[in-house]
Amino acid sequence: MARDAALRGLSTALIEQADFCSATSHNSLKTIHGGIRYLQHLNFRRAIDSIREQQIFLRTAPHLVQPLNFLMPAYGYGMRGPLALGAGIGLFELLNALVSLRDGNRPGWPKGRLMRAAACRALAPALTGTA
């Protein structure tokens, strides 16, 4: 509401009791993600909503948003295997591009990718295992 009021030319002040966004709902984890995890449960609506929110933050407050690299293990078969994760990454990239085109924005974060175990260990030498 403060942002909207400021955009309308009103003087505003946002005062938080504690840390920024400290008393927000359970949906706010102080992270801005594109919603790839929602695709595992085929929740396309929520994934698209997350992509839109991400793009809003990237457009309106780029100084507060920066990508954070992470490794997600994919093992075995089925929904946690590398094929499912690769399909999820591809589907997420497609949704991100479609939402961006529809809304007139550029796609958000850097693209995801699949890596072999050796490449992951090179990035994070503390990882152990034989996979």
Secondary structure, DSSP 4 states (H G I P E B T S, - for coil): -HHHHHHTT-------SSSTTTT--TT--S-----HHHHTTT-HHHHHHHHHHHHHHHHH-GGG-----------SSGGGSHHHHHHHHHHHHHHHHHHHHHHT----SPPP----HHHHHHH-TT-----
